[in-house]
Amino acid sequence: MLPLDNPLNDPNSEEAKNINLLNEIFTAIFVMELTIKTIAKGVFKNSLNHIDPYLKSSWNQIDCFVVFVSVSDFLLKYFLGKASAQFSAFKALRALRALRPLRVIRSFPNLKKVVNAFFSSISAISNIIMIGLFILLIFAVIGVSLFKGKFYTCSENGPGVITK
């Protein structure tokens, strides 16, 4: 539903109301899941040695952060009402709801391996990315010096052709 949520939508329309309702339902489900897992595993420390605490895993830390952002958005919207428009910094946190699909990755071990391999390969290809950007910069400077604003004007004879 995140792609359907648009700031230009009328807040009183049925679509906006349905999107808000689904957001509230998913937030409630995520909070219940977080609560159950936290009770079962413990937050930072667990008395059972064979179970890792909940916040030991980085995936669970991301999960907890996403739930925290959703709950804070929910609380701001309902307790402050229209006054929540003054807190535009918190409205920017709504964009972090895009991290919700990362919760699915936790459920599938093979997909988790692929994402971990992708993140670990970023550091290995950073030098190649820098060389590619440097080459693009060189060609951009050459292009700017060669064309010198010739594409700034258009005429019926084509771009850059000045008719007298």
Contacts in CASP RR format, 6 or more apart in sequence:
PFRMAT RR
TARGET T0000
AUTHOR 0000-0000-0000
METHOD contacts of the structure
MODEL  1
MLPLDNPLNDPNSEEAKNINLLNEIFTAIFVMELTIKTIAKGVFKNSLNH
IDPYLKSSWNQIDCFVVFVSVSDFLLKYFLGKASAQFSAFKALRALRALR
PLRVIRSFPNLKKVVNAFFSSISAISNIIMIGLFILLIFAVIGVSLFKGK
FYTCSENGPGVITK
1 19 0 8 1.000
1 22 0 8 1.000
1 23 0 8 1.000
2 97 0 8 1.000
2 98 0 8 1.000
2 100 0 8 1.000
4 15 0 8 1.000
4 19 0 8 1.000
5 16 0 8 1.000
5 19 0 8 1.000
9 15 0 8 1.000
9 16 0 8 1.000
10 16 0 8 1.000
23 70 0 8 1.000
23 74 0 8 1.000
23 97 0 8 1.000
24 74 0 8 1.000
26 70 0 8 1.000
26 100 0 8 1.000
27 67 0 8 1.000
27 70 0 8 1.000
27 71 0 8 1.000
27 74 0 8 1.000
30 66 0 8 1.000
30 67 0 8 1.000
30 70 0 8 1.000
30 103 0 8 1.000
31 67 0 8 1.000
31 70 0 8 1.000
31 71 0 8 1.000
34 63 0 8 1.000
34 64 0 8 1.000
34 67 0 8 1.000
37 54 0 8 1.000
37 60 0 8 1.000
38 54 0 8 1.000
40 51 0 8 1.000
41 51 0 8 1.000
41 52 0 8 1.000
41 53 0 8 1.000
41 54 0 8 1.000
42 53 0 8 1.000
42 54 0 8 1.000
43 53 0 8 1.000
43 54 0 8 1.000
43 55 0 8 1.000
44 53 0 8 1.000
44 55 0 8 1.000
45 53 0 8 1.000
46 52 0 8 1.000
46 53 0 8 1.000
54 60 0 8 1.000
54 64 0 8 1.000
55 61 0 8 1.000
55 64 0 8 1.000
59 102 0 8 1.000
59 105 0 8 1.000
59 106 0 8 1.000
59 112 0 8 1.000
60 106 0 8 1.000
62 99 0 8 1.000
62 102 0 8 1.000
63 102 0 8 1.000
63 103 0 8 1.000
63 106 0 8 1.000
65 96 0 8 1.000
65 99 0 8 1.000
66 96 0 8 1.000
66 97 0 8 1.000
66 99 0 8 1.000
66 100 0 8 1.000
66 102 0 8 1.000
66 103 0 8 1.000
69 93 0 8 1.000
69 94 0 8 1.000
69 96 0 8 1.000
69 97 0 8 1.000
69 99 0 8 1.000
70 97 0 8 1.000
70 100 0 8 1.000
72 90 0 8 1.000
72 93 0 8 1.000
73 90 0 8 1.000
73 93 0 8 1.000
73 94 0 8 1.000
73 97 0 8 1.000
76 84 0 8 1.000
76 87 0 8 1.000
76 90 0 8 1.000
77 84 0 8 1.000
80 87 0 8 1.000
84 90 0 8 1.000
84 91 0 8 1.000
85 91 0 8 1.000
104 111 0 8 1.000
105 111 0 8 1.000
105 112 0 8 1.000
105 115 0 8 1.000
106 112 0 8 1.000
150 159 0 8 1.000
150 160 0 8 1.000
151 159 0 8 1.000
151 160 0 8 1.000
152 160 0 8 1.000
153 159 0 8 1.000
153 160 0 8 1.000
153 162 0 8 1.000
154 160 0 8 1.000
155 161 0 8 1.000
155 162 0 8 1.000
155 163 0 8 1.000
156 163 0 8 1.000
157 163 0 8 1.000
END
